[in-house]
Amino acid sequence: MENHEEFDDKNLETAAVAALRCGGRDILGSAIRRRTLLSGTVSDQNILLSFVVALFGALLMGWIHNRFHNRLVKVVFELVSTALVYWFLGPVVFLYAALMIGDTLKNAQQKGSILSGIGYSACILVLTVAWILLSTQTLQYPMYRIFAGLNYYRYPGAVSPLPFVVMAWAVVIPFLGMIPCRQKTMQKLQQSKVVMVLSYVLVIVASWFGIKASFDEMTYDLIDYDFLVRTEQWDKIIEKAEKKPATTPLSVSCVNLALSQKGVLADRLFEFYQNGGEGLFPTFIRDMISPVSTAEIFFRLGMVNDAERYMFEAQEAIPNYRKSARLTRRIIECEIINGNYKVAAKLLRRLQKTLFYSNWADQTMALLGNEKAINRHPIYGKLRKYREKKQDFLFSDREMDQMLGLLFLNDNHNRMAYEYLMCYELLQRDMEKFVQYYPLGRFVGYDHIPRSFQEILIGNWMKTHSDPRTIPYSVDAQNVNNTLSFIQLYMQNPKDPQLGQQPYVSNAWHYMMVQGADEASKKKEGMKEVY
């Protein structure tokens, strides 16, 4: 292009392809390839964002290194930058060293002095290792962590091979497109296109296998539910469960929480898969993920102390000993509701120094001590009314129905507590307690009896009566017909395929009788295997 030649369309296409491919500087292809090489990495939830930032930092430094052409300037830059890259970015310095070595060997090949290029590359490698060993004199960490990275992986005692695979792949990718620029014939141009296509196929296939090997669908499903709960996207949670049923206790509890926040828990409870009382309150596990969603349920119910305890346990279970701003915020809110302003102020001062929570911390700091403003707050004021105030105690997760009953008696306008109490008894298949607690619903202010409650009341009444017209409750005629049809089909054949179809599969008695019988059978088979 320097002599301003005239090009026809065919020559222009040839020149464009050659320019894109020359020296491996395929801008679009480079972006695609670097994006795909990270796909396997970010699919492992325990690989921290700091590794991704360090990786891009090392690639950027490699690009800057290639911009220097003066030999003395390049040597000085290599001496200084190698130390800085390791100190600020960690072991990705090996990626940076590999890029420098590749650039050195390429230049040496062009000048015909490959031996000097190999010698200089060995010096770069020795320099890199020397800087790392020098750093060990000031960093009191085990040698394996010095070379594996201090902040790449969430578990300090474990070394994940995935970051090193990605670093190696990041070295290979820039050289996939290094096709010589001297393309005199169309035959060589076609060969260049073939190599380009093969390089893309190689990247895509390797990325697919990387994702497949590192992606845990169940784990990311729970992370997705937790994100939707945190952002209060209740409709999306319900839509997600409608497309693919939630089956684990944590995911089921998130779906039930979304139903309660939309005011339809007692109506639509059995439209979704249920796995007993754990579908409302999952069993406590001391880790950094599972207590968080359960704590959200406790918080919205008014079990403030238990919500704070679960958040604290989750925060202390973070393997790399860091603190979560999100969990700290919820702990602060619990302290404010309980009136512990000194503790809340101490934690708020920490959040004031964060990037994403500083504005919230400043606004909340102004609330401390202002009882009128806190009581008027749409969340804090309501939960102050709901929480147990007569005694300062933590709830027993083995007697959740009694805890919910105490919570409801403390404030009989707490509709969520009543619905969770009634649904808990249904999911436990305790009909006696359900009938005992049902009259408490008169304080809640329903405009109709929830559908699930209707189905149970209809079935219980028909156990001792023959005429459905004598049912003393305001029940819907369609619910009566569906429930009676279900009972009739079940009595004729408990394994009738129709029972697994709508409207019977979403009837409360399907959970009580069909699913209950299946669970009892599985437990019996399990006992046979054990003994």
Secondary structure, 3 states (H helix, E strand, C coil): CCCCCCCCHHHHHHHHHHHHHECCCCHHHHHHHHHHHCHHHHCCCCECHHHHHHHHHHHHHHHHHHHCCCHHHHHHHHHHHHHHHHHHHCCCHHHHHHHHHHHHHHHHHHHCCHHHHHHHHHHHHHHHHHHHHHHCCCCCCCHHHHHHCCCCECCCCCCCCHHHHHHHHHHHHHHHCCECCCCCCHHHHHHHHHHHHHHHHHHHHHHHHHHHHHCCHHHHHHHHHHHHHHCCCHHHHHHHHHHCCCCCHHHHHHHHHHHHHCCCHHHHHHHCCCCHHHHCCCCCCCCCCHHHHHHHHHHHHCCHHHHHHHHHHHHHCCCCCCCCHHHHHHHHHHHHHHCCHHHHHHHHHHHCCCCCCHHHHHHHHCCCCCHHHHHHCCCHHHHHHHCCCCCCCCCCCCCHHHHHHHHHHHCCCCHHHHHHHHHHHHHCCCHHHHHHHHHHHHHCCCCCCCHHHHHHHHHHHHCCCCCHHHCCCCCCHHHHHHHHHHHHHHHHCCCCHHHHCCCCCCCHHHHHHHHHHHHHHHHHHHHHHHC
